[in-house]
Amino acid sequence: MFLLLDTLAGRQPSVKDSSNVGIAMARSGTSRELSQLLALVLAVVAIMVLYLAKTVVVPLALAVLFTFLLAPVVTMLERIRLPRMLAILLVVFASGAAVGS
């Protein structure tokens, strides 16, 4: 009991508990292996989810990228007194024409 409390508290086992040190070491090795296995399983699951969701994730990532690239152009057009909606439409059509050709 004291060995478990000492281990949980992060202290080294006392001399009187030296006979149970092997058990505590075995438990920590097993828990380390279990946590490594859990991390591996979670990584595989995350990769599979991303692989299966690529039909949604890739266009979404491209949309975010184009938003960051084209926002300064819209801001520049707004500075020359173009209404925001017209500036957005102009930039979207111009970028679509550039990518499409």
C-alpha positions in Angstrom: 0.0 0.0 0.0 2.7 2.5 1.0 4.7 1.5 -2.1 1.8 2.4 -4.3 1.3 5.7 -2.5 5.0 6.5 -2.8 4.9 5.7 -6.5 1.9 7.9 -7.1 3.4 10.7 -5.2 6.6 10.5 -7.3 8.8 9.5 -4.3 11.4 6.7 -4.3 10.2 3.6 -2.3 11.7 3.5 1.2 14.1 0.8 2.4 11.5 -1.2 4.2 9.6 -1.6 0.9 12.6 -2.8 -1.1 11.1 -6.3 -1.6 8.2 -4.8 -3.6 10.4 -2.7 -5.9 10.3 -5.2 -8.7 6.5 -5.2 -8.7 6.4 -1.4 -9.0 8.9 -1.4 -11.8 6.9 -4.1 -13.7 3.8 -2.0 -13.4 5.4 1.2 -14.7 6.9 -0.7 -17.6 3.5 -2.2 -18.5 1.8 1.2 -18.2 4.4 2.7 -20.4 3.8 0.0 -23.0 0.1 0.5 -22.8 0.4 4.3 -23.2 2.7 3.8 -26.2 0.2 1.4 -27.7 -2.6 3.8 -27.0 -0.7 6.6 -28.7 0.0 4.4 -31.7 -3.7 3.4 -32.0 -4.8 7.1 -31.8 -2.3 8.1 -34.4 -3.5 5.3 -36.8 -7.1 6.3 -36.2 -6.3 10.0 -36.8 -4.6 9.2 -40.1 -7.5 7.0 -41.2 -10.0 9.7 -40.4 -8.0 12.3 -42.3 -7.6 9.9 -45.2 -11.3 9.2 -45.4 -12.2 12.9 -44.9 -9.8 14.1 -47.6 -12.7 14.8 -50.0 -13.8 17.5 -47.5 -10.5 18.6 -45.9 -8.6 19.3 -49.2 -11.2 21.8 -50.7 -11.6 23.4 -47.3 -7.9 23.9 -46.9 -7.7 25.3 -50.4 -10.5 27.7 -49.6 -8.8 29.0 -46.5 -5.5 29.4 -48.5 -7.2 31.4 -51.3 -9.0 33.5 -48.6 -5.7 34.5 -47.1 -4.2 35.2 -50.6 -7.1 37.2 -52.0 -8.1 39.2 -48.9 -5.4 41.9 -49.4 -6.6 42.4 -53.0 -10.2 42.9 -51.8 -8.9 45.4 -49.2 -6.9 47.3 -51.9 -10.0 47.6 -54.1 -12.1 48.8 -51.1 -9.5 51.6 -50.5 -10.1 52.9 -54.0 -13.8 53.3 -53.0 -15.2 50.1 -54.6 -18.1 48.6 -52.6 -17.0 45.4 -50.8 -19.4 43.1 -52.6 -18.3 44.4 -56.0 -14.6 44.0 -54.9 -15.2 40.4 -53.8 -17.0 39.5 -57.0 -14.3 41.1 -59.1 -11.5 39.3 -57.3 -13.4 35.9 -57.4 -14.0 36.2 -61.1 -10.5 37.4 -61.8 -8.9 34.6 -59.8 -11.2 32.0 -61.3 -10.3 33.2 -64.8 -6.6 33.1 -63.9 -6.8 29.6 -62.5 -9.1 28.3 -65.3 -6.9 29.4 -68.1 
